Amino acid sequence: MCLKIAKKSQLHIGCWNINGHKNKGFDKYSDPRFVNEICHKDIICLIETHCSLEESLSLDGFTPVHLTRPKSKGTYKRSGGISIFVKSELRPENSSYTKSLQEDIFDLIEKDISKYSDTGKILLAGDLNARTGTQVLDFINNDESLDNIPVFDKISPDLNLPVRYSMDEVLSTRGKSLNEICIQSGLRILNGRTPGDFTGQLTCYTPNGSSVVDYFIASENLMENILFFKVHKFLGELSDHCQISVMLKIDCKIKNNVDDKTQIPPSTYIWDETSPQEFQTALSSNKIQNKIKEVNDNVYDNIDNFVSDLNSIITEAADISLKLKRPKKKNPKHLNKIRQPKWFDISLTGLRRQLDSKEKLLKKLSKDPIVRTSYFSLLKLYRKTRKQKLKEFRRSVMDELDNLHENNPNKYWNLLKDLSKDTNKSTSPDIPCNTWFDYFKELNKSKINTTDNNFINRFKQLEKEKIFSELDFQINDKEVITAIYTLMPRSHGHLIRIEFESNANRIR
């Protein structure tokens, strides 16, 4: 076991309201552009995911925490949902965020601020649906003048921070509440006053207008550690909200326990038609024969030592006679790289480029109704075309599977395998072995001798029914011979083919 220590001086945190992981049948989690936008952060929080635990995103190198809501009884649709991804070398702490929103969200925020303010500095992020206006103070100005009043001797004055600007000048009721919470709790809004965003860029774009509703809010004593705050590029095809992120200056060491024995994969060798003879020759060499004699003459105390020595002999003989198969090294930069879907053709690429161009214009002229109408009309066309292309692709795949099932089973299974690679959904969580053991132990508590007559009758009935009747045919010699000759050279089955050819006359 070795301990690898790496020094980390910056922490990049992002937050993005993705407005649902699906849009008109299109899954954003399978989009390379979407994954590329989030996988370079140390911590990324996706909100409004609208998905179940099984549908949640999976990112290599990240530890996920998913909070989901059940489907609505009325519409039978999902809403809300949060997915937090923390790089595996960082240790996430459990959040006290409650899944129930029977209370007002600001009341919940105030409770959490009060709970955690005594244990550390606070960083709050998300779509708060509050428009806080421009040049509106979220701290008490000239607070140091109160030092002369004895009542305020024990109260630290607020820092005089730069005035916060915003391209959204509207001050809503929720915005006023948010400003008041910041004043009371000593938190400060980063939008519009931090390097990277001194203008208070818009974070949400809709056909009805644009606004600033997504925020990063930090404790006042954390402001000196903020390197920059960024409102990312608007990607209307993925969400009507921009991703926001902040870079923190930190000084910590990350410890990674690396077990040398488990990190080194076992050696694998290339096996072909000449390998058996070469391996036997290596075993017959004087060096290997001497080691075999030592093993035979030695008296072992336990079986483990004997197996270890025997394995070392076999491995050494393999190293001498066989070619070692080099494992491919994985590039960390390509861990979460996703291929562009096959149905995403040139026409969609062209529409996306037009959309990117109009997105830039919309950010510059967000109040221009002509620009806004032009953009959202093109976005509607893009989504409609994307839905149609996806629908056509799925139909063609189903037709192809129906044809290949009978005519080319090998290609049929390869196609299914390729389709399964195109998903980036969350895999099953790592469940400890003892959990599985306890579960099945509880499941099988009933007596073994207990029989279910209904089940036995149903089982006997199923035996009489013809299911997968295409397999109910006798395989003749000609079919076996034809199948053997289709085996690829250098495959394991190729050795069967060689053996068959050597005895062909006797078999026929």
N, C-alpha and C positions, 0 to 999 in steps of 0.2 A: 504494500500500500504506500503510495506516495502522495504528498500534499502539494498541489499546484496553487500558488498564490499569484493573483494578478491585481495590479493597482488600477483603480477606476477613478477618473477625475470628473467625468460628466455623466449625467443621467438624462436621457431624452424621453419625455413622456408625451403621449398623444391622446387625443379624445376626438371621437367622430360619431355624430348622429347619422347612421346609414339609412334611416327611414325604411327599414325592412330588408331582409337578406334576399328577397325575391321581388321581382317586378315583371308582371305579365309573363310569368313562366320562366324568366331569366334569373338564374342563380348568381348573385354577385360573388359568392364565395369561390366560384369556379373561374372568375375573371382574372387574368394575369395582372391587369392594371390595378385592380382593387388590392390584391395581395401585395403587390410591389409597393403600394402606398403606405402599408402598415407594418411590413415585416422588418423595417430598418430602425424601429423604435426599441427602446429598452422596456418600456411599459406602454401598452396601447389599450384604450378602453373604447369598445364599440357599444353604443347605446341605440335603443329602438331596433333591436335585432329581429324581433317578431318570429322567433324560431323555437323549436323544441330542443331538448338536450341532445337528441340523436342528430339533429340537423345542424348543430353548432359547428363552427369553423375549427379546424385543427391546423396548427402551425408548428413545424419542426423547430426545435430549439426553444420553445416557449412553454411555460406552465399555464394552463388556462383555468379560469374560474368563471363558470356560467351561472347566471341567474335568469330563470325563465318563468313565464306566467302561463297558467292553463288557458285553454281556449274559452272565448266568451260563450256563454250559454245561448245568447241571442243570435249572434252572427256566426258562431262556430269558427272564429278567426282568432289568431294570436295578436297580442299587442305588447308594447314594452319590451323588456328583455335587455340584459347587460352581459357582455362578454369582456373579460379583462385578461390580457395576455402579458405575462411577465417572463422575461428571458430566464432560462433555466438556472443560470448561475446566480440570479437574484432570488432572495427568499420572500415571497409574498406573505403578507399578514392577512388574517381573516378580517373581512369587513363586517361592520355592524349594520350595514344597510338592510333595511327590512323589505321584504317582498310585498308587504301590505301597504297600500297607499290610501288608507282610510283617513289619515291625517293630511293636512296641507303639507306639500313638499318643503316649504320654507320652515315649518315647525320641526320637521324631521332634521333638516339641515342644522337648525339652531341647537337641537339636542345633541347631535353628533359633534358640533363645534365645541359645545360646553364639555362634552365627555372627553375629547381628545386634546383639548388645548393645554391641559395640565401635563400631558405625557410627551408632547413634542410639537413640532411646527406643522401647520396644516396647509395642504394644497388641494383645492376643490376644483373640479372640472365637470363640464357637461352642458347640455342644452337646458337652460333654466327658464326658457320661454318668458324672459323679462327684457324689456327695452329700457336701458338705464340712461339714455340721453347723452348729450355731449357737454363737457366742462361742468358736470355736476359732481360735487365733492363726495367722496366716500370716506372721508376722514375729517376730523375737526381742525380747521385752519387756525394757525397761530396759537396752538395749544400750549406752547411753552409760557405764554403770558399768565397762565393760571398757577404757575409755581409760587407766586407771592401769596396766594390764598391758602391758609393752613389746612382747609378741608381737603385740598387736592395734593397735599405733600406726598402721599404714597402712590399717586397715580402717575404712570409714565406718560409724558406728552406724546402725541402722534407725530410721526415723522412728516416733514413737509416734502411731499412727493410732487413730481410734475403733474400739472393739470391733465386730466384724462380726456382725450378727444375721441369722437366717434362720428363716423359717416352717417350713422342713424341718429337723427336729432330727436326722435320721439321718446318721451319719458312716460312709460305706462305705470299703472298701479303696482304691478309686480316689480317693475324696475325701481320704484320708490322703496318698496319693501326690501329689495336686495341691497340698495345703497344704505338703508338704515341698519341692516344686519352687519354690513361691513364696518360701519362706524361703531356699533356696539361691541363687536367681537374682535376688532383690530385686524380685520382682513382687508386686503386691497385687490382691486380688479387689475389684471395685467393688460387687458385689451386697451389699446390707445395710449399707453404711457411707457411701454417697454421697448428696448431695442428690438427691431424687427417689425414693429407695428406702432408707430407714433401717430398714425392717422385714424386708428380705430376702424379697420377694414370690415366690410360687411361679411357676415358668416352664413346667411340664409337667403336663397333666391327662389321666389315663387312667381307664378304668372300675375299675382296681385301686387307684387312689390318686393323690396329687399329690406333686410333688417339685421341687427346684431343681437343674437339671442344665445350664442354659444360663448362660454367664458372659461378662463382660468383665473382662479382667485387664490391668493396666497397670504399666509401670515405676514404681518409687517416686518418681523425680524427675519423673514426668509427672503426679502426683496434683494438683499445684497448677494444672494446666491443665484439669482435669476440671470442667466447669460443672454437669453433672447426668448421672445414669444413670437409665434408664427401662425398666420392664417394661410392655410395651404390653398393650392389651386382648386378652383371650383370645378367639380366633375359632375355635371348635371345628369349624366347617364347612370351614375351610381347613387347619388343622393342630392337632395335639394339643400343640404348643409355642407359647408366646407369643414375639412378636418382642421383641428387646431392642435398645436403642440408647444411645449416649453422645454428648454434645456436648462438643467440645474448644474451648478458647480458643486461637486462633492469631493470628498477625500476618504476613500475607503479601500479596503483590501477584500477581494473575493477569493474565498477558499473553495477549491474543488478537490474532492477526494477521488483519486484515480487509482483503481486496482489494476496493477500491471498484468495480472494473470487473466483478468476478464477483458482487458482492453485489446490484447493481442489475439486476433482471430486464429483458429486452427488452420494449419497449412492445407491447401488443396492442390491436387496434381492433375495434369492432363493425361487421360487414359485413352490409349488407342490400341490398334491390333498388335503392335509390337511390344506393348507394355508388359504383358504377362511374362514373356521370355526374358526381357531385360530385368524385371524385378527378381525373377528366379536366379538369374546370373549374379545379381548383387547379393542375394542371400547366400549364394555358394562361395562367395569370396572369403579369403582367409581371415580378414578383419572381422567380418560379421559372424563367421563360424566360431571364432575364438570367443566372441561375446555370448553366442548361444551356449557354448560349452560352460562358460562361467555361470550363466543362469541355471543350467542343469545341475552343476556341481554345488551351487550355493543352497544353503538351508535357510528359508525365509521364516521370519516370526509372524508375519501377517500377509494377507493376500494383496494388500495395496502396494507394498514394495515390489512384489513379484510382477504385478500388472504394470507398474511404472517402468521397470527394467525391460519388460517385454515390448512395451510401446516404444521405448527409445530405440530398440533394435529395428523394429518395423519402420519407424520414422527415418532412421539413418539409411536404411536400405532404399527407401523411397527417394530420399534426397540424392543418392548416388545415381539411381537408374531413371528416375522420372523427371519430367519438366514441371517446375513449380508454377502454379497459376497465381499470378500477381493480383491481389485484390485492388479494385478501383478505388482511388481516394475520392472522397466526397468533398467538393468545394463548399465551404460554409455559405458562400454568397449565393449558391444555387439550391440551398436546402428547400426553400419555399417557391422555387421557380415553377411556374405553371405554363404549359404550352397553350397557345391560342387555340380555342375550339375549332374543330374541322369545319363547322358550319359557318364560321366567321369569315366570309369571303371578301373579295375586293370591293364590292358595292358597299358593304358595311364599313370597311376601312375608310373608304372615301367619305361616307357620311360622318364618320367619327372625326375626321380631319376638319370638315366643315364646322362641326359642332365645337371643336377646340378653338377654332378661329372666332366663332361667334361668342364663345364663353369669355374670351379676352376682351372683346368689345363690350359685352354686358357688364364686366367689372368696371370698365372705364365710364360707361354711360348707363349706370343702373337705373336712373330715373327717366330715361328716354323710353316712352311707351312703344315707339316703333321698333327700337332695338330689342326690347323685351319680348314683344309679340313675335318678331322674326325668330328669335332664339327658341322660344318655347314651341313654336310651330315646327321648327326643324327637329327639336327634341322629340316631339310627338311622332313625327315621321320616322325618325331613327328607331324609336322603341317599337313602333308598329312593324317596321321592316325586320328588326331583330327577332321579334316574336314569330314572324312568318318564316324566316330562315330556320329558326330552331324547330318549328313545327314540321317543315319539309324534311329536315335532317332526320328527325325522329321517325317520320313515316318511312323514309328510304331505308333506315336501319332495320325497322321491323320487317319490311319486305325482303331485305337481304338476308335476315336471320331465318325467315320462313323458307327461303330457297336453299340456303346453305345447310340447314338442318338435315335435309335428305341427301343433298348432292355432295357436300364437302364438309363433313363433321369437324375436320381439323381446323379449317378456316373459320368455322362457326364458333368454336371455343376461343380461337385467337381474337376474334372480333369482340366477344364478350369480355375477354381479358383487357383489351385496349379500352373498351368503354368504362371498365371499372377503374382504370387509372386516371380518368378525367375528373374524378371527384376529389374534393379537398375537405370532405366532411370530417367531423370529429370521430376518431376511432373509440372503441370501448375503453373505459378507464382502466388503469392498472389495478386490478383487484387482487389482494393478497390470497395466497393459496389456502390459508386457514379459513378465510371467509367463504370460499367455495366449499371447503370441507364441511363447515358448520351448516351451510345452506342445504347441501344434499343429504347430510345426516338428518336434519330436521325433516326434509322432504320424504325420506324413506323410513320414518319411524314406524309405519304400519307393519304388521306381521307379514313375513314372507309367504306363509302358507295361505294367506287370505286371497281368494280368487274372485274375480269379477266376471260372472257368467255373461253379462251383456258384452263386455269387451271381447271375450273369447268368441262369442257368436259373430260379432262384427268382424273380427279378424279372419274367421273362417269364410265369411261371406266375401271379404276382400280378395281372398285367395282364388275364389271362383271367377272374379271379374277380370277382364282382360285390360291391363294397363301397360302402356308402352309395348304394344303388340309388335312393333317393328323389330323388337329384339327376339321374338319367339320363333326363330328360324335356326336350323342346324347350320353350323359353319363347315363348309366342305374344304378339301385339301387345296383346291385351286384358289380359293379366297385367302387362305393362309399364305400360300406361295406369293400371290400378288402383293399382299400386305408387307411381307418380308422384303421384297424387292424395292419397296418404296421407302425403306429406312434410309435416313441420311448417313453418308460416310462420317466417320469419327464420332458417331453417337454410340450410346451403350447398346442400343438395339442392333447396331452394325455388326457387333461381334456375333450375335445370333445369326445374322445373315451369312457371315463367313463360315460358321459351323454348319449351317444348312447347306451351303454350296458344296462343302467338302463331302457331305453325305447325300447329295442330291439324288444320285442314281439309286441308292438303297431305299430312300424314302419313296421315290416315284415307282 
